[in-house]
Amino acid sequence: MTTADRWGAGGGRSDADDRPVVGDQVPIAERIICVDCGDEAGLISHTDPPGMAPVGSIVAYRCRSCLERWDIEVDSDGI
């Protein structure tokens, strides 16, 4: 397979290249499911703008039942 076959005759970017990269803002969840107990863990990190965080950053969640803290790296899919 040639590069032209893979990228198309005119070159360009694939769909994967349109994904956010480190530093781009992506939406993150206000709540996640705690892996330890199965209850909800709420976002405790301040984000600006609210509900968004840069790819590659770390955001923290705290479980409302077991109080476990989860530090999660934001990827290009968000959280």
Backbone hydrogen bonds, N-H to C=O, Kabsch-Sander energy under -0.5 kcal/mol:
donor,donor_aa,acceptor,acceptor_aa,energy
6,R,2,T,-2.1
7,W,3,T,-2.8
8,G,4,A,-1.7
11,G,8,G,-2.1
17,D,14,S,-0.8
18,D,15,D,-1.5
19,R,16,A,-1.4
23,G,55,V,-1.9
24,D,21,V,-2.6
26,V,53,A,-2.6
28,I,51,G,-2.2
32,I,41,A,-2.4
34,C,39,D,-3.3
38,G,34,C,-1.6
41,A,32,I,-3.0
42,G,62,R,-2.3
43,L,30,E,-2.5
44,I,60,A,-2.9
45,S,60,A,-1.1
52,M,49,P,-1.8
53,A,26,V,-2.2
55,V,24,D,-2.7
56,G,74,V,-3.2
57,S,54,P,-2.1
59,V,72,I,-2.7
61,Y,70,W,-2.4
62,R,42,G,-2.3
63,C,68,E,-2.6
64,R,40,E,-2.3
67,L,63,C,-0.6
70,W,61,Y,-3.0
72,I,59,V,-3.1
72,I,70,W,-0.6
74,V,57,S,-3.1
75,D,78,G,-0.7
78,G,75,D,-2.3
79,I,27,P,-0.9
